[in-house]
Amino acid sequence: MKLSIRGFSLACGITLGLAVFVLTAWFLIFGYQASLLGKLSNLYLGYSVSWGGAFIGLLWGFADGLIGGAVFAWLYNKFAGSSR
């Protein structure tokens, strides 16, 4: 069985983008200390633990998940095809 590269990468992008957004919003709403979450600013340009940063994290997380998911699905299809 092969994975749809487009479908899998979109699913990963949406999931990671929403995860970064929801986690940032959760920290802002409930006032948790964001020292660990703030380390994402080293990875995602423009990200901060703020409402603006939540939307920037949403975009970066989507792009990150999209690329990572595409690479994973492509590799999976390559390796799954060679085992037959």
Summary of the structure (lengths in Angstrom):
residues: 84
radius of gyration: 15.6
end to end distance: 10.8
largest distance: 52.7
contacts: 242
relative contact order: 0.23
helix: 76%
strand: 0%
